[in-house]
Amino acid sequence: MAVELTSTAFMMVCMALVQLMTPGLAFFYGGLVKDTSVLTMMMQSFVSMGVASIVWFLVGFSLCFGETMYFVGDPRTYLGLRGLNTNEALPDQTIPGLLFAGYQGMFAVITPALMTGAFADRFRFKPYLIFIAVWLVLVYAPWCHWVWGGGWLAQWGVWDFAGGIVVHVTAGFSALASLIVVGKREVSEEEAEDHDRPHNVPFVALGTALLWFGWFGFNAGSALATSGTAVGAAVNSEIAASVALFLWLIIDWIHRGRPGLVGLCVGSIAGLATVTPAAGFIQPWGAFILGCAAATLCYACCELRKKLGFDDALDVWGVHGMGGFIGTVLLGVLADPEECADVELAPPSCVNPGTATASMEQLGKQTCAALLAAVYSVLVTLVILKAIDLCVPLKPKHANLDFGEHGETAYHSPVRQYIQEPKKLSGLEATV
């Protein structure tokens, strides 16, 4: 098909925006953990840009968007991105096929990185590299193909505009499964009070800003063209994030007795995750409702996991897993009315004519898909991690993960260096 230059320029910007989200996630997560594991956390996000991109180039794109072979895309369809170029679009698209592959590759990069916040301080670097490569093939690729690649869920009528199922449910519930394998963090009595305290709140705010900025490419870009749908997705993203930010702040203020910047930031991310599956199918009032749902329900889920004793360090399940789940389900009741189902007869007010419309049937399909994604992600992730742990131990033996795993520290001080390298700094005793 012919390539439209305006949409091509728009999607190139969106690809860059989504790529920026992974470093943004590194700052967001890095600020939330303690100062002896900040580099490990940031490394796990940054290295995903390498591992996931290689997997995507070799077979990932084909597994997701190739011709259906059994239950996933045929890896030979676009092996090494062959058959894609800069001058021709794929069917029903107006951007170059190679650009579409590049844009979708940014989603594959950030999705496994989302999981890292759950198992903070409990995952060695070498098995992590193996895990994200295998997880992309066995969890992300099938769901991407089924929902976005023309697979059986797409044919059944399940909708996911920008990754509520494909990204947030799979990553969030896989993160929950990882806790069963790696267990709780080992914390001394002296550290018990501080082990959940962010070491650098400005990092958290910076990461939130980068994620929010990049999310416009994530959601609006999922329209794959310069269109009214992209406009609707962008505005809906802003509304949901802003509403969730403010309500989360109020809830946290009531609960803790003081307003906090960290809670404000987490609330905005919950709003963005929740609106993601519905962003291009709903009116602004629907985005407002999703923002309210994100703040109340995701906050409740984060509190619930604490009572249940799950050591999800950065609440990946409560914010991303349940945010994506809630948005996916509510899409069935918040999407445009049935009069928008016919492209030719749809009124101008419709956000995305000819796609998702609200009905009890759609609600049922969305709920079934979200539940299936959650169960599948938990079970397959458990198998993957158990298998890797038999070959390469997952849990580190180092108290200081940054130095033990990478030989680096985020913050240098004579006292800390002496503790970490007493032999190399034997002449330091007099100064400390």
N, C-alpha and C positions, 0 to 999 in steps of 0.2 A: 504493500500500500504506500501511497505518497506520504512524504514526511512534511509536517507543518513546522516551519521555522520558529514561530512564536512559542508553540508548545515545547519544542526542543530546547529553546533557551530557558524557558521556565523550569523544565525538568532537570537541566544541568545544574541550576541553582539549588533545586530541591535535593538533588543527590549530594551536593556539598553540605547542605544543612543537616541531612541525616547522618552524614559521616562525622560532623562536628559533635553529634550527640554522644558518641562513644567516649571521646576525651572528656566531655561534660559529665558523663556518668562516672568517669574515673575521679574527677574532683568531688562530685557529690558523695560517692561512697568513701573516697579517701579521707574526706573531712569527718565522716561519721565514725570511723574506727579509731582505735588508739594509736599513738604516735609510733609504736614499734611495728605496726603492720600496714602503715599507710602506703608504702612503696609496693608491697605485695598486692594490695588491693588495686592500686593503679596499674600495676603490671598486668594483672589479670584482664583488665579492660583493654589496655593498649595492645596486648599480644593477640587478642581476638581479631584485631584488624589484619594481622598477618595470617593466622591459622584459618579463620573463616574465609578470607578472600581467596586463599589457595584452594581450599575445598570447593568454594563457589566456582572458581575458574575451571577446575578439572571436571567435576561431576555435579556440583551442587545445583547450578542453574538448570541443568538437564533433569535432575531428579525432581525439581519443583515444577518446571514449566515445559518439560519434554512430552513427547507422545506417551500416553498412558501404557505402562507395561505392568501387568498384574495390579499392584496397589500403589505404585509410584511412577514417576516419569522415567522413561527409558534413558539411561545415562549416556547412550550413544547419540542422542538427538542433537545436542549442542556440545559435544565433548570438546573441552578446551575453548568454548565459546565459538566454535566453528559454525558457519551458516548464518552468523549475525554480522551486520555491517553498519556503517554510519549513514547510509543513503536509503535504506529500505526499512519500513516499519513491519512489525508482526501483524497478523490479522486483527482487525478491529482496534488498531492503535494508530496514532499519528506522530509518534516519536521513533527515532531509529531503534532497531532491535538491540543494538549494542548498548545504547543508553538505557533501555529498559532493564537489561541484564545488570548494568552497573548500579542503577538505582535500587533494584531489588537486592543486590548484594550487600548494600548498606544495612538492610534489615537483618540479613543473616549474620552480620558482624555484631550488632548490638544485642541480639536476642540471647545468646549464651552468656554474654557479659552481665546481663541483668541478674543472673542467678548468683553471681559471686557474693552479693551482699548477704545472702542467707548463711553461707558457711564461712564467714570471715574468721580468720585465725585457725582454721581447721583443714586446710587443703594445701598440699604440696604442689609446687609449680609443675613438675614433670607429669604427674598423673592428670593435672588440670588440662594440659595441652592435649593429652590423649582423649580426655573426657569430652571436650568441646568439639573435637573433630568427629568422634563417634556419635555424639548427641545430635549434631547437625544432620547427619545422614539418617539416623534412626528415628528421631523425633521431629525435628524442624521440617525436614524435606517432605515426609509424608503429609503432614498437616498443611503445609504450603501448597502442595499439589492438589490435595483434596478440596481445599477452599478457594485458592486463587488460580490454580493451574488447570481448571476444567475437570477436576476429579468428581467423585461420586457425591460429595457434600454440595458442591456447586450445582451439580445437576439436580439434586434434590431440592435446592432452593434456599440453602443456608447462605447468609451474607456476613461479610466481615470487611468493612471498608479499608481499614489501615492496620489491622493486626491485633484485635482484641483476642481472637482465638489463636491465630498463627504465632503471635509474638508473646503476648502477656499471659495468657492462660498456660501455654506450654512451658514458658520460663518460670512462671510463678509456682505452678504445681510441681514442676521438676525440682525447683529449689526446696520445696517442702519435703519431697522425697529424699533429697540429699541429707537432710537432717537425721533421718533414720539411720543412715550409714555412718556419718561422721560424728554423730552424737552432740553433746553439749561441750561448750568451751570449758577447759579446766582453769578455774579461777581460784586464787588463794583468798583467804579471809580479808587480807589487806586490800586486795584488788576488787572485791565483790561490789563495793559501792561505786567504783569508777569504771567498770569494764564496759558499761553501755553508754558512757558519756562521750560525746564527740570531742575529738582532740583539736579540731580546727573548724569552727562554725563559719568563718568567712569562706573556706573552701566549699562548704555545703551550699552557701548562697551563690557562689560563682558557678558551681556545677548545676544548680537549679536554673540559673539564668541561661546557661548554654543549652541545657536540655529543652527548656521552654522555647528558646529561639529556634533550635533545630526541629522542634516538634511541628512547626508550621510546614516544613518540608516533608515531614513524616506523614502528616494528615492531609494537608492540602495537595501535596504531591501525589497522593494516592489516587487523585482524579485522573492522573496521567495526561493532562492537557490543561491549557488555559481556558477555564470554563466557569460557569456559575456554580457548578458543584465544588470546584476548588475554593471559590470564594466562601461558600457556605461552610465547608470543612474548616477553613481558617478561622472564621468568626466563631463558629461553634467551639473550637478548641480554646479560644481565648475566654469565652464566657464560662465554660465548664471549669477551666483551671482557676479562674479568678474567684468564682463562687466557692469552689472547694477550698481554696486557700483561705478565704475569710472565715468560712464556717469551721474549718479545722482549727483555726486560730482561736475562735470563740470557745469551741468545745475543749480545747487544750487549756485555755485560760480558766475555764470553770473547773476542770479536772485537776490541774496542777496549782491553781491559785495565781499564776503569773503567765502573761503572754510570752511565747518563745519564738525566736526566728527559725529554729530547726523545725518545729511543728508547722509553721507557716509554709516552709519550703516543701516538706513532705506532703502537705495537703494539696499544694499545686500539682505535684507529680501524680498524686492519686486522681485528681480531676482529669488530667491529661490522659492517663491510662484508661480511665473509665469511658471517656468520650471517644477514644480511638476507634472502636469497632463501628460506631454509629455516626461519626462526624459528617460524612457525606450523604447521610440519608435523613437527617432530622432538621427541624426548624430551630431557631435560637431558643425558643421556650423549652424545647426538649433538652438542649444543652444545659439550660439552667437547672432542670430537674436532675440531670445526670451529675451536675456539680454538687447538688445537695445530697444525692445518693452516695457519691464518692466520699464526701466528708463524714457522713454519719455511719454508713455501712463499713467502709474501709477502716475507719477509726475503731469501730466495734470489733472488727476482725483482728486488728493489731492487739487490742486488749485481750481478746479471747485466746490468742495463741500464747500470751504470757501466762494466763491462768492454766492453760493446758500443759505448760512446761516446755513448749517447743522453742529452742534457742535459735530462732530466725533473727540473726543479729541486726539486720537493717530492714526488717519487715518486708521482704520481697514478696512473700505470699499475700500478706494483707493488703499491700498497696498495688502491686502489679497483677498478681494472680487473681485476687478477688475483684480488683478494679476492672480488669479485662472481662472477667466472668459476668459481673453485674451489667457492664455496658453491652455485652453481647446479648444477654437475655432481654434487657429493656429495649433494645433495638426493635424487638417484635411488637412493642406497644407504642413506641415513640416515633417510628418512621412515618413518612408522609401517608395520607389516606389512600384508599384504593383507587380514587380518581386519577392518581398519578401513575398508575400501572401502565397505561397506554401512552406511549411517547407522542403519538399524533394528537391525542385529545387532552393531554395533560395541561392544566392551567399554568400560567407563568410563575405562580407561587411555589411550584414543586421544586425541591432541591435537586433531585436526581431521578427524573422521569424514566419509567421503564425498568426500575430496579426494585428495591425492597419497599413494601408497603405494610402498614400495621394491620394485624389480624391475630386472632387466637391461634390459627394454624401456624403463622410465622413465629409467634411466641413459642409454640411447642417445638418447632424445628430449631430455633436458636438455643433453647434450653437443652435439648438433647445433644446438640453439637458441643456446647460448652461442657456439659457433664462428661461426654465421651472423651473430649480433649483432656480434661482434668485427670480422669482415671488412666487413660493411655499414658500420659506424661509421667504420672507417678510410677506406674508399673515398669515401664521401659527404662526409666532413669534408675530405678532400684537395681534392675538387672545389669545395666551398664556399669554402675559404680561398684556393685559386688564383684563383677568380673574383673574390673581394673584393680580393685583392692587385693585380689588374689595374686596378681602379678606384680603390681607396684603399690606399696603402701600409700594410702591417701593422706593420712594425718601426719603432720610434722612433729619432730621431737624438740624443736627449738621453742623456747619461751619468747625470744625476740625473732619474729618471723622474717622481718626485713633483712636483718644481718645473717641469720641462719640460712635463708634460702638464696639471697642475692648478694650478700657481702656488702651491702650498702645501707645507709641510714638516711632518713629524711632530714633529721636535725642533728647537727654535730655539736657536742659539748665535751670538754675534757673528761668529766666524770663518766659520761656514758661510754665514750670510747675506751676508757680504761677498763670498764666492766666487760666490754665486748672483746677487746684485744689486749689482755694484760701482758702477754709476752712481747708484743710489738711495742708497747708503750710503758716498758718497765721503768723508765726514767721519769715517769709522770707523778710518782707518789708524792714528791715534795710539793707539787703544785695543787694537789687535791687533799 
